[in-house]
Amino acid sequence: MSINSERLSYSAEDAAALLGISERYLRGLARTGEINVARIHGRILFPRSALVEFLAKNTDGSGKRVRPIPPHIRAKMLKART
């Protein structure tokens, strides 16, 4: 049996480094559901597919990363509209 050497999931530290964001910001994205995680034996892992999906959602046509609006700011914006 052949095993693909590409990792299927990453720790918060490794995933944050891959995305070029802080680990704290990444954990915040996970907490708000903006990026999918896998919880295995109490450990939070970030699937490779979730990282790719997050980049696709938060990238403009030029490949430049577009930073999502933080949840606490988004909540204030929505509240101001009402």
C-alpha positions, 0 to 999 in steps of 0.5 A: 500500500502506498501512502501519500506523503502530503499531510491531510491536516495541520496543527494551528501553529502550522496552519497559521504559518501556511496561511501567513496569519497569526495563530490567534487569528486562525483560532478566532476564525475557527471559533466563529466557523469561518474555517472548518476544523476537525476535533480529534481526541481534544485536539483541533486540527485544520484539514488541508481542504479547509485551508484551500477553501478558506484561501479561495473564499478570501482571495480576489482574482489577482491571487491577493489575499483579501482579509475578512471582516473580523466578527466583532466589527461585522456585528457592529456594522449589522447592528448599525444598519438596524 
